[in-house]
Amino acid sequence: MSSQTAEIPDFECTSTKPTAVVLIADSFQSAGIDYLESLGCKIVIDPALQGDLLVSAIENSNPDILVVRSTKVTASMMDASEHLSIIIRAGAGFDTIDIQSASSRGISVANCPRKNSVAVAELTWGLILSCDRRIPDQVIDLKNGCWDKNEYSKAQGLFGRTIGIIGLGGIGQEIITRAQAFGMNVIAWSRSLTDVQAEQLGITRCKDVIELAKESDVVSVHVSSSQETKQLINEQFLAAMKDNAIFINTSRGSVVDEASLAEAVRAKGLRVGLDVYEQEPSSGDNTFYSPIIKEQGVYGTHHVGASTSQAQEAIATEAVRIIETFVREGRVIHCVNQSMKDSTAVMLSIRHKNLPGVLAHVFDELSISGINVEEMENILYKGEKAACARIQLSTIPTQQQLTVIKSNENILSVTLTTQQ
């Protein structure tokens, strides 16, 4: 198994002019901060920033880049900086960021996928084993001076039983590896999973989550938070589960209908391990209340699935790589709010001499014609005498409009490609 950690690369920079202001509203690896400063970035860091304090910090520092972990990022925070270009979620999930507001303001949102997969998988298996062998209950009884070997000897065991995995991203795939090491049969459901992929992974694909619920002795959920996954684990799903089965959720609290889960625990004897909840305290609040955690056979942890030193070092390193790529190249890697529109629907290819004003002529004519440029790239050829601009358009230009564009003497050819 490959390591999740990576070294911050050695780099020396003599420039003293900041290339970007980076506001980090979280704790962060010191080596990462040093490296970003060596790139010429100005770093402002305060792990306590959230809510109005974060708004004020954004107003004062006017950052180009905002790095957060669990802090919620709202539209008002985005409006507090005229320079804000990227919001980086130091983790995989990004449901704490207002994606719609960021997209409407032209702000990129990036995450650090797969860097905490091993950490979450490890906690998941800790919860599975705790449910099967009732480890937390045994610890409490021993601390209270109670020896009850007869009761705690009643365990099913995991070998040869079936685990159902919902969601097959990085974490789900790490769960598969460990389940197979335990000698378990693995079934799974994911929107993108095919029979061919399932065969390659050595697992069985379920047609839907209800089929998975019926067949599983252990269910483990690993999906992102979205409108499509909200209360995916509902009354219908829980009714389909086997009596005395194990249910684990280390994804997001919104995925589970906790009221229905509590009823299923009482009615079907489910054992449950949770790291996430429908209602979690905000940062800095140490009080917690959830009816589900009071149920017999329900074990919980404090939303710490990704909280290992290995995972946090890997996430910090990836956040640094995102920032460095943006500072050096202007690209945003792992951008989660980039449009998925078909890039070849209307493509205008302009071969042209590499001279000032040529592309300005093209854009002026498109603007006069009311045609929007959605994306473009300009490829420069060796010798730097000619280039090719590939321009994605909102609508198809008329032949007359193309003729006007071609009229510039420095344009070598005009080609229109469309699938419409």
C-alpha positions in Angstrom: 0.0 0.0 0.0 1.4 3.3 -1.0 2.1 6.0 1.6 -0.3 8.9 2.0 2.3 11.4 3.0 4.6 13.5 0.7 7.5 15.8 1.2 7.1 19.5 0.6 9.6 20.1 -2.3 12.7 22.1 -1.8 12.6 25.4 -3.5 14.5 28.7 -3.3 13.0 32.0 -4.4 14.8 35.4 -4.3 11.7 37.5 -5.1 10.3 39.5 -2.2 7.2 40.7 -4.0 4.1 38.6 -3.0 2.6 36.8 -5.9 -0.6 36.0 -4.0 -2.2 36.6 -0.6 -3.3 33.3 1.0 -5.6 33.3 3.9 -5.6 30.0 5.8 -8.6 29.6 8.2 -7.3 26.4 9.7 -4.2 24.9 11.2 -1.6 24.1 8.5 1.7 22.3 8.2 4.6 24.7 8.9 6.7 23.3 6.1 3.9 24.1 3.7 3.7 27.7 4.9 7.5 28.1 4.5 7.3 26.8 1.0 4.4 29.1 0.0 6.4 32.0 1.4 9.4 30.9 -0.7 7.1 31.2 -3.8 6.5 34.8 -2.9 3.1 34.3 -1.3 2.0 36.4 1.7 0.4 34.1 4.3 -2.2 35.0 6.8 -3.2 32.1 9.1 -5.7 31.9 11.9 -7.4 28.5 12.7 -10.0 30.2 14.8 -11.5 32.2 11.9 -15.2 31.6 11.1 -18.4 33.5 10.7 -18.1 37.3 11.2 -14.5 36.9 12.2 -13.7 35.3 8.9 -15.5 38.0 7.0 -13.4 40.7 8.8 -10.2 38.8 8.1 -11.1 38.6 4.4 -11.8 42.3 4.3 -8.6 43.1 6.0 -6.3 40.8 4.1 -8.1 40.9 0.7 -6.8 37.4 -0.2 -6.4 35.9 -3.6 -6.7 32.4 -2.1 -8.8 31.1 0.8 -8.0 27.8 2.4 -10.5 26.2 4.8 -11.2 22.8 6.3 -14.5 22.6 8.2 -15.4 26.3 8.2 -18.5 27.3 6.2 -17.8 29.7 3.4 -20.8 31.9 2.4 -21.5 34.5 -0.3 -20.9 37.4 2.1 -17.4 36.0 2.7 -16.7 35.9 -1.0 -17.9 39.4 -1.4 -15.5 40.6 1.3 -12.5 40.4 -1.1 -12.3 41.9 -4.5 -9.3 39.6 -5.3 -10.6 36.2 -4.2 -10.0 33.8 -7.0 -9.8 30.3 -5.4 -11.4 28.7 -2.3 -9.5 25.5 -1.4 -11.2 22.9 0.8 -8.4 21.2 2.7 -10.1 17.8 2.4 -12.3 15.9 -0.1 -15.9 17.1 0.7 -16.9 20.6 -0.2 -20.5 20.8 1.0 -19.5 23.6 3.5 -18.8 25.9 0.6 -21.6 27.8 -1.2 -20.7 26.4 -4.7 -23.5 28.3 -6.5 -22.4 31.7 -5.1 -18.7 30.9 -6.0 -19.6 29.9 -9.5 -21.7 33.0 -10.1 -18.8 35.2 -9.0 -16.2 33.4 -11.1 -14.4 32.0 -8.1 -12.9 28.5 -8.5 -13.5 25.9 -5.7 -10.9 23.2 -5.4 -10.6 20.2 -3.1 -7.9 17.7 -2.1 -9.4 14.3 -3.2 -8.3 10.9 -2.0 -5.7 12.3 0.4 -7.7 11.2 3.5 -9.0 7.9 2.0 -6.9 5.6 4.1 -7.6 7.5 7.3 -11.4 7.3 6.9 -11.1 3.6 5.9 -9.2 2.9 9.0 -11.8 4.5 11.3 -14.5 2.8 9.4 -13.0 -0.6 10.2 -12.6 0.4 13.8 -16.3 1.1 13.9 -17.2 -2.2 12.2 -15.1 -4.2 14.7 -16.5 -2.2 17.6 -20.0 -3.1 16.4 -19.3 -6.8 15.9 -17.4 -7.3 19.2 -19.0 -4.5 21.2 -15.6 -3.2 22.2 -16.8 0.1 23.6 -19.3 -1.7 25.9 -16.6 -4.1 27.1 -14.3 -1.3 28.0 -17.0 0.5 30.0 -17.9 -2.6 31.9 -14.3 -3.4 32.7 -13.7 0.1 33.9 -16.8 -0.3 36.1 -15.4 -3.5 37.6 -17.8 -5.8 35.7 -16.6 -9.1 34.1 -19.2 -10.5 31.7 -17.4 -12.9 29.4 -20.5 -15.0 28.7 -22.4 -12.0 27.3 -19.5 -10.6 25.2 -18.6 -14.0 23.7 -21.8 -13.7 21.6 -20.2 -12.3 18.5 -21.0 -13.1 14.8 -17.5 -12.5 13.4 -16.8 -11.1 9.9 -15.1 -13.8 7.9 -17.2 -15.1 5.1 -20.0 -12.6 5.6 -21.1 -9.9 3.1 -20.2 -6.2 3.3 -22.1 -3.8 1.1 -20.4 -0.5 0.1 -22.3 2.5 -1.0 -20.1 4.8 -3.0 -16.8 3.7 -4.7 -14.6 6.8 -4.6 -11.1 6.6 -3.0 -12.5 5.7 0.5 -14.9 3.0 -0.8 -12.0 1.4 -2.7 -9.8 1.4 0.4 -12.7 -0.3 2.2 -12.8 -3.0 -0.4 -9.1 -3.8 0.1 -9.5 -4.2 3.8 -12.8 -6.2 3.5 -11.1 -8.7 1.2 -8.2 -9.0 3.7 -10.8 -10.0 6.3 -12.1 -12.7 4.0 -15.5 -11.0 3.4 -17.7 -11.1 0.3 -18.0 -7.5 -1.2 -21.0 -6.1 -2.9 -21.3 -2.5 -3.9 -23.5 0.2 -5.5 -22.3 3.4 -7.1 -23.9 5.4 -9.9 -20.8 5.0 -12.1 -20.0 1.3 -11.3 -20.2 -1.1 -14.2 -20.1 -4.9 -14.2 -16.7 -4.8 -15.9 -15.3 -2.5 -13.2 -16.8 -4.7 -10.5 -15.2 -7.8 -11.9 -11.8 -5.9 -12.0 -12.2 -5.1 -8.3 -13.3 -8.6 -7.4 -16.7 -7.5 -6.2 -20.4 -7.8 -7.1 -22.4 -4.9 -8.4 -25.9 -4.2 -7.0 -28.5 -2.7 -9.3 -29.7 -0.3 -6.5 -29.2 0.4 -2.8 -32.2 -1.6 -1.8 -30.8 -4.8 -3.3 -27.5 -4.0 -1.4 -29.4 -3.6 1.9 -31.1 -6.9 1.5 -27.9 -8.8 0.8 -25.5 -7.2 3.3 -24.4 -8.2 6.8 -22.5 -5.0 7.1 -23.3 -1.7 5.2 -20.8 1.1 4.9 -21.7 4.4 3.3 -19.1 6.5 1.4 -20.9 9.1 -0.7 -20.6 12.9 -0.9 -23.3 15.3 0.4 -25.6 16.5 -2.3 -29.3 16.8 -3.0 -29.2 13.4 -4.7 -27.7 11.7 -1.6 -29.8 13.6 1.1 -31.4 10.9 3.3 -30.3 8.2 0.9 -30.4 5.9 3.9 -34.1 6.2 4.7 -37.0 4.2 6.1 -37.3 2.1 2.9 -33.6 1.3 2.9 -33.5 0.4 6.6 -36.6 -1.8 6.3 -34.7 -3.8 3.7 -31.7 -4.5 5.9 -31.2 -7.8 7.7 -32.0 -8.1 11.4 -28.9 -7.6 13.5 -26.9 -6.2 10.6 -24.2 -3.6 11.1 -24.6 -0.1 9.6 -21.6 2.4 9.4 -21.7 6.0 8.2 -18.4 7.9 7.9 -19.5 10.1 5.0 -21.9 13.0 5.8 -24.7 13.2 8.4 -27.2 14.5 5.8 -27.1 11.1 4.0 -29.0 9.3 6.9 -32.5 9.9 8.2 -31.5 9.5 11.9 -35.1 9.2 13.2 -35.7 6.2 10.9 -32.3 4.8 11.8 -33.2 4.9 15.5 -36.4 3.1 14.9 -34.6 0.4 12.9 -32.1 0.0 15.7 -34.9 -0.8 18.1 -37.0 -2.9 15.7 -34.3 -4.9 14.0 -31.4 -4.9 16.5 -29.1 -3.1 14.2 -25.6 -2.2 15.5 -24.5 1.2 14.3 -21.2 3.1 14.0 -21.3 6.8 13.2 -18.6 9.4 12.7 -21.0 12.0 11.3 -24.4 13.3 12.3 -27.3 15.3 11.0 -26.7 18.1 13.5 -23.0 18.7 14.5 -21.7 21.4 16.8 -20.0 24.4 15.1 -16.3 24.9 15.4 -15.4 25.8 19.0 -18.7 24.5 20.5 -18.0 21.5 22.8 -21.7 20.6 23.5 -23.4 17.8 21.5 -26.8 16.2 21.6 -28.3 13.7 19.2 -31.0 11.2 20.1 -29.5 8.5 17.8 -26.3 8.3 19.9 -28.4 7.4 23.0 -29.7 4.2 21.4 -28.4 0.8 22.6 -25.9 -0.6 20.2 -25.0 2.7 18.6 -21.4 3.8 18.8 -20.0 7.1 17.7 -16.9 9.1 17.1 -16.4 12.9 16.8 -16.2 13.4 13.0 -12.5 12.5 13.1 -12.3 10.1 10.1 -9.8 12.2 8.2 -8.0 13.4 11.4 -4.7 11.5 11.3 -1.3 13.1 11.0 -0.6 11.2 7.8 -3.8 12.4 6.2 -3.4 16.0 7.3 0.2 16.1 6.0 -1.0 14.7 2.6 -3.9 17.2 2.4 -1.6 20.1 3.3 0.9 19.0 0.6 -1.9 18.8 -2.0 -3.2 22.3 -1.0 0.3 23.6 -1.5 0.4 22.0 -4.9 -2.9 23.6 -5.9 -1.7 27.0 -4.8 1.7 26.6 -6.5 0.1 25.6 -9.8 -2.2 28.6 -9.7 0.6 31.0 -8.8 3.0 29.6 -11.5 0.6 28.7 -14.3 -2.8 30.3 -13.5 -4.5 26.9 -13.6 -6.8 25.5 -10.9 -6.3 21.8 -10.4 -9.1 19.7 -8.8 -11.6 22.5 -9.6 -15.1 21.2 -8.6 -17.3 23.9 -10.1 -16.0 24.0 -13.7 -18.8 23.6 -16.3 -19.1 20.2 -17.8 -20.6 21.5 -21.0 -19.6 19.7 -24.2 -16.4 21.5 -25.2 -16.8 20.6 -28.9 -20.4 21.8 -29.5 -19.3 25.0 -31.4 -15.5 25.3 -31.9 -14.0 28.1 -33.9 -10.3 27.5 -34.9 -8.3 30.5 -36.0 -4.8 30.0 -37.4 -3.2 33.4 -37.3 0.1 35.2 -37.4 1.4 35.9 -33.9 1.0 39.7 -34.0 -0.8 42.2 -31.6 -4.4 42.9 -32.4 -5.3 39.8 -34.3 -7.3 38.1 -31.6 -8.7 41.5 -30.6 -10.2 41.7 -34.1 -11.8 38.3 -33.7 -13.3 39.0 -30.3 -14.6 42.4 -31.5 -16.4 40.8 -34.4 -17.9 38.1 -32.1 -19.0 40.8 -29.6 -20.7 42.8 -32.4 -22.5 39.7 -33.5 -23.7 38.9 -30.0 -21.7 35.6 -29.8 -20.3 34.8 -26.4 -16.8 33.3 -26.0 -17.1 30.5 -23.4 -13.6 29.1 -23.4 -10.4 29.4 -25.4 -6.8 28.4 -25.8 -4.1 29.9 -28.0 -1.4 27.4 -29.1 1.9 29.0 -30.1 4.0 27.2 -32.7 7.8 26.9 -32.7 9.5 30.0 -33.9 6.6 32.1 -32.4 5.6 33.4 -35.8 2.1 31.7 -35.9 -0.5 30.4 -33.5 -3.9 28.6 -33.5 -6.7 29.9 -31.3 -9.4 27.3 -30.4 -12.4 29.3 -29.3 -15.6 27.7 -27.9 -18.7 29.7 -28.7 -22.2 30.0 -27.3 -23.9 29.9 -30.8 -22.9 29.2 -34.4 -21.7 32.2 -36.4 -23.2 32.9 -39.8 -21.1 32.6 -43.0 -21.1 36.4 -43.3 -19.8 36.8 -39.7 -17.0 34.2 -40.5 -16.2 36.2 -43.6 -15.7 39.4 -41.6 -13.5 37.6 -39.2 -11.4 36.1 -42.0 -11.0 39.6 -43.6 -8.0 40.4 -41.3 -4.9 39.9 -43.4 -3.0 38.3 -40.5 -5.6 35.5 -40.2 -4.4 32.4 -42.1 -7.6 30.3 -41.9 -10.9 30.0 -40.1 -12.5 26.6 -39.4 -15.8 26.0 -37.7 -16.6 22.6 -36.0 -20.0 21.9 -34.7 -22.0 18.9 -33.5 -25.4 20.7 -33.8 
